[in-house]
C-alpha cells in the first residue's frame, strides 16, 4: 500500500481485467469514506492486495472518527 497523503488518502495497487496495473484509491471526504476504482474497469486484487485495501479502509475509518464533523 502506498500512502499518498498523510492519513487522508491511500492507494492500493491492483490490475484491471486486461492485466494492466491500476490503483484503487481510498480517501476521506468530510465524515465519509470514498473508494475510487479504475475508471470503467474492474479492480482485480490478489490476497495481499485485499489485505492492503482492508488496512487502507481501517485507516480511513480512524481518520473519519478523528474528523471534527463526525456525527456518530
N, C-alpha and C positions, 0 to 999 in steps of 0.2 A: 504494500500500500504506500502510495506517495502522498504526503501531506502537501497541499498547495498553499494553504494559508493557515496561520495559527488557529487551531481549534474550530474553525467555522466552515472549512471546505476540504473534502477528501476526494481523491481519485483512485479508483480501483481498476487495474488493467483487466481486460477481457479480450475476446475475439468476437467477430461477427460470424454469421453462418458461412461466409466465404473464407474464413480463417484469417482475415485481416485484423491487425491489432487495433483495438478501440479502448475506450475508457467509460466506466460508469462513474458519474460524479455524484457525491452526496454533499449537500450544503444546507446550512441553516438560514431560514428567512423568517425573521421575527421569532415567533414561537412554533414554527413548523419545520419539518424536515423534508427536503426536496431531493428526489432521485432523478437524475438526468441520464437516460440511456443513450447509446449512439443513435443519431437521427435516422429514423426509418429502418432501424436494424434491430435484431435480437441480440442480446448480450449473452455470450456463451462463457460460462465460468467453470473452471476446474475446482476441485475440492479446496485447494489452498486459496484460490481467489474468493470463494464463498466465505471462508474464514476472514479474509481481509474486508469483504463487504460487511460482514457481521460486526467486525471491530469498528469500521467507519460509522455504521449506524449506531452502535453503542456510544461512541464518542459524540455523535451528533445529538443523541438524546441527552447526554450530560450537558452539552453546550446549551440546549434549549432550556433545561432545568435551571441553568445559571442566568438565563436571559431576563432582564428586568420586566419584560412584557409578558412573561409566562404566567398563565392563569389556570392552575390546576389545583 
